[in-house]
């Protein structure tokens, strides 16, 4: 791991817009079939404050009924919102559908890699404070999870040993993660680490991230494109078990702008069901406090509302 380099002058302020695509293959009886899932993205950053939005492309068959996802961070608290496309035929027949869901939690980073694509975009544009505060060589890993519903427990993360390089503006140039021979097994009870069968229980190259080109903007170099590759054990190829490319994520910036009227809070365009995990369930309630609103409530407002309903929650001070 190279020592961190510090930038001179004010912290980064910018907005990047571009396209991001997820590439993998599905095995069929007739052979392998390529899968491609694309989104448009906008990343806004002002020092420790940042916001990421990824929007589904209408022609993408893997739209999952979503219109867009957005995540914003104050530096210590993360706000997330998922807006469903009410015109999508996949969800059009569902009665009384909640058209938007949100969550508030302590943290400064995405907790897992999912179909929103937040994690690789965060690594590219918003992770310098995370790397600056990292005490060892174990960092958040790009482990794909499908269990990321806002009403469920926050997905578990697995930090892996890694080597990385930063450019002169503290953006990531390269990362290599190494698996320690474990994976996160998911079932109805949640996720838990389990060992791979030999020979992969001894570890292997799990993933790589590389910025491929840079854009000069306002006296800093901003990533212009990047590729994330994730590898996994395979027993299906001739010649015995070996690691193969599981999936890749490619992103390319179309434009870089100066910030205007920036807020790290995701926009709530309609009434949204919001779960606030900064409060733990107490004896009088079995879940985190949840409210429907067109605006994010402060901790004090949530606490006051819970008290008026006779619900007692334990207020947290930090959360991984």
C-alpha positions in Angstrom: 0.0 0.0 0.0 1.4 3.4 -0.9 1.3 6.2 1.6 -1.6 8.6 1.2 -1.0 11.8 -0.7 -2.7 15.0 0.4 -4.1 17.6 -2.0 -3.4 21.3 -1.7 -6.2 23.9 -1.4 -9.9 23.2 -1.0 -11.4 19.8 -0.9 -12.8 18.4 -4.2 -16.1 20.0 -5.5 -17.5 18.6 -8.8 -20.3 16.8 -10.5 -19.7 14.0 -13.0 -22.3 12.4 -15.3 -21.8 9.2 -17.3 -22.8 5.7 -18.0 -22.1 2.5 -16.1 -22.7 -1.1 -17.2 -22.6 -4.5 -15.5 -21.4 -7.4 -17.6 -21.6 -11.1 -16.9 -22.7 -14.4 -18.4 -25.4 -16.9 -17.6 -24.9 -20.6 -18.2 -27.7 -22.2 -20.2 -28.1 -25.8 -21.4 -27.2 -24.5 -24.9 -24.1 -22.6 -23.6 -23.3 -19.3 -22.1 -25.5 -16.2 -22.6 -24.1 -12.6 -22.1 -25.9 -10.3 -19.7 -25.6 -6.6 -19.8 -27.3 -4.1 -17.4 -26.8 -0.4 -17.9 -27.5 2.8 -16.0 -26.9 6.5 -16.3 -25.2 8.0 -13.2 -24.6 11.4 -11.6 -22.1 11.8 -8.8 -21.8 15.1 -6.8 -19.2 15.8 -4.2 -18.3 18.6 -1.9 -15.5 17.6 0.4 -16.9 14.9 2.8 -20.4 15.4 1.4 -21.5 13.4 -1.6 -24.5 12.2 -3.5 -24.8 9.4 -6.1 -27.8 8.8 -8.4 -28.1 5.9 -10.8 -31.1 5.8 -13.3 -32.4 2.9 -15.2 -32.4 3.0 -18.9 -35.9 2.2 -20.1 -34.7 -0.2 -22.8 -32.8 -2.3 -20.2 -34.6 -5.5 -19.6 -33.1 -5.7 -16.2 -34.9 -2.6 -14.9 -36.4 -4.6 -11.9 -39.3 -2.1 -11.7 -37.0 0.7 -10.4 -36.9 4.2 -11.9 -33.8 5.4 -10.0 -31.8 5.0 -6.8 -30.0 7.7 -4.9 -27.6 7.8 -1.9 -26.3 10.8 -0.1 -23.8 11.3 2.8 -23.2 14.0 5.3 -19.8 12.5 6.2 -21.2 10.4 9.1 -24.8 9.6 8.1 -26.0 8.0 4.9 -29.4 8.6 3.3 -30.8 6.2 0.7 -33.9 6.2 -1.5 -35.3 3.8 -4.1 -38.0 5.1 -6.5 -40.1 2.5 -8.3 -41.3 3.1 -11.8 -45.1 2.9 -11.4 -45.6 2.6 -15.2 -43.4 -0.6 -15.3 -45.6 -3.6 -16.1 -43.6 -5.7 -13.7 -45.2 -3.9 -10.8 -48.2 -2.2 -12.4 -50.6 -4.9 -11.2 -49.6 -4.6 -7.5 -52.2 -2.9 -5.4 -51.3 -0.3 -2.8 -47.7 -0.4 -3.9 -45.2 1.7 -1.9 -43.7 3.7 -4.8 -40.6 4.9 -2.9 -38.6 3.5 0.0 -35.8 5.2 2.0 -33.4 4.5 4.8 -31.2 6.5 7.2 -28.1 4.9 8.8 -24.8 5.8 10.3 -21.9 5.4 7.9 -19.9 7.0 5.2 -20.0 4.4 2.4 -22.3 1.9 0.6 -22.4 -1.3 2.6 -22.5 -3.8 -0.3 -22.5 -4.0 -4.1 -26.0 -4.3 -5.6 -27.9 -3.5 -8.7 -27.8 0.2 -7.8 -24.1 0.3 -8.7 -23.3 2.7 -5.9 -20.2 1.0 -4.6 -17.9 1.2 -7.7 -19.0 4.8 -8.2 -18.3 5.6 -4.6 -14.9 4.0 -4.9 -14.0 6.1 -7.9 -15.3 9.5 -6.8 -16.1 9.6 -3.0 -13.7 7.3 -1.2 -10.7 9.5 -0.4 -11.9 10.2 3.2 -12.5 6.5 3.7 -8.9 5.6 2.7 -7.6 8.5 4.7 -9.1 7.1 7.9 -8.4 3.4 7.2 -6.0 2.1 9.9 -4.9 -1.2 8.2 -4.9 -2.9 4.8 -8.4 -4.4 5.1 -11.1 -2.4 3.1 -14.7 -2.8 2.0 -14.9 -5.5 -0.7 -17.1 -5.6 -3.8 -19.3 -8.5 -2.7 -22.5 -8.7 -4.6 -25.7 -9.0 -2.6 -29.4 -9.1 -3.5 -30.6 -8.7 0.1 -30.7 -5.0 0.2 -34.4 -4.2 1.0 -34.7 -1.2 3.2 -37.1 -2.9 5.5 -34.6 -5.7 6.2 -31.4 -5.7 8.2 -28.5 -3.7 6.7 -26.5 -6.2 4.5 -23.4 -7.6 6.1 -20.0 -6.5 4.7 -16.8 -8.4 4.5 -13.6 -6.4 4.6 -10.7 -8.0 2.7 -7.0 -7.4 2.5 -6.1 -5.1 -0.3 -3.4 -3.1 -2.0 -4.2 0.2 -3.5 -2.7 3.3 -5.2 -4.0 6.8 -5.1 -3.3 9.6 -7.6 -2.1 13.1 -6.7 -5.7 14.2 -6.1 -6.4 11.2 -3.7 -8.7 9.4 -6.2 -8.1 5.7 -6.6 -5.8 4.6 -9.4 -5.8 0.8 -8.6 -7.0 -1.7 -6.1 -6.5 -5.4 -5.7 -8.5 -7.4 -3.1 -7.5 -10.9 -2.0 -10.1 -13.4 -0.7 -9.1 -15.2 2.5 -11.1 -18.3 1.4 -14.5 -17.2 2.7 -17.7 -16.0 1.1 -21.0 -14.6 2.4 -23.7 -17.3 2.2 -27.2 -15.8 1.9 -30.4 -17.4 2.9 -33.7 -16.4 4.6 -31.9 -16.0 7.9 -29.5 -13.4 6.4 -25.8 -13.8 5.5 -22.9 -15.5 7.2 -19.3 -16.3 6.2 -18.6 -19.8 5.0 -15.4 -21.5 3.7 -14.8 -22.3 0.1 -13.9 -25.9 -0.7 -10.2 -26.6 -1.4 -8.2 -25.3 -3.1 -9.9 -21.9 -2.8 -10.0 -22.0 1.0 -6.4 -20.9 0.9 -7.4 -17.6 -0.8 -7.2 -16.1 -4.3 -7.4 -12.8 -6.2 -11.0 -11.6 -5.5 -11.2 -8.3 -7.5 -9.4 -5.5 -9.2 -10.3 -1.9 -9.8 -8.5 0.4 -12.2 -9.0 3.9 -13.4 -8.3 3.9 -17.1 -8.1 7.6 -17.9 -8.4 10.9 -16.2 -10.1 14.3 -16.8 -8.4 17.5 -15.7 -11.0 19.7 -13.9 -10.5 22.7 -11.6 -6.9 21.9 -10.8 -7.5 18.2 -10.0 -7.6 15.0 -12.0 -11.0 13.2 -11.9 -11.4 9.6 -13.0 -12.7 9.6 -16.6 -13.4 5.9 -16.8 -12.8 2.8 -14.7 -13.2 -1.0 -14.7 -14.0 -3.2 -11.8 -13.5 -7.0 -12.2 -14.6 -9.6 -9.7 -13.4 -13.2 -9.8 -14.9 -16.4 -8.4 -14.0 -20.1 -8.1 -15.2 -22.4 -10.8 -15.3 -26.2 -11.1 -17.0 -26.2 -14.5 -13.9 -25.6 -16.8 -11.6 -28.2 -18.2 -8.4 -28.7 -16.4 -9.7 -28.6 -12.9 -10.9 -25.9 -10.6 -9.7 -22.3 -11.2 -10.8 -18.7 -10.7 -12.7 -17.1 -13.6 -14.2 -13.6 -14.2 -17.5 -13.6 -12.4 -18.6 -10.1 -13.6 -17.2 -6.7 -14.7 -18.4 -3.2 -14.2 -17.3 -0.5 -16.7 -18.0 3.3 -16.3 -17.3 6.2 -18.5 -17.8 9.9 -17.8 -19.6 12.1 -20.4 -19.3 15.4 -18.6 -17.8 17.2 -15.6 -19.5 20.3 -14.1 -19.1 22.7 -11.2 -21.6 22.2 -8.4 -24.8 24.3 -8.2 -27.3 24.2 -5.4 -25.8 21.1 -3.9 -27.4 19.1 -1.1 -26.2 15.7 0.0 -29.9 14.8 0.9 -31.5 12.6 -1.8 -34.5 14.2 -3.4 -37.9 12.9 -2.3 -40.2 13.4 -5.3 -43.2 11.6 -3.7 -44.3 10.2 -0.3 -41.6 7.8 0.7 -41.5 5.1 3.4 -38.4 5.8 5.4 -36.7 3.5 7.9 -34.3 5.2 10.4 -31.8 2.7 11.7 -30.1 5.3 13.9 -32.6 4.0 16.5 -32.6 0.4 17.7 -36.0 -1.3 18.5 -37.0 -1.2 22.2 -39.3 -3.3 24.3 -42.4 -1.5 23.0 -41.6 -2.0 19.3 -40.1 -4.7 17.1 -38.7 -2.7 14.3 -36.7 0.5 13.5 -38.8 3.6 13.5 -40.5 4.1 10.1 -42.4 7.0 8.7 -44.0 8.1 5.4 -42.9 11.6 4.3 -41.9 13.9 1.4 -39.0 15.2 3.6 -36.2 13.7 5.6 -36.8 14.0 9.4 -34.0 15.0 11.8 -33.1 12.7 14.7 -34.9 15.0 17.1 -38.1 14.9 14.9 -38.0 11.1 14.7 -37.4 10.9 18.5 -40.3 13.3 19.2 -42.7 11.4 16.9 -41.8 8.1 18.5 -42.4 9.5 22.0 -45.8 10.9 20.9 -46.8 7.3 19.8 -45.6 5.8 23.0 -42.7 4.0 21.4 -39.3 3.9 23.1 -36.2 3.4 20.9 -32.5 3.2 21.9 -30.6 5.9 20.1 -27.3 4.8 18.6 -24.1 6.9 18.4 -22.3 5.0 15.7 -22.9 2.2 13.2 -20.5 0.3 10.9 
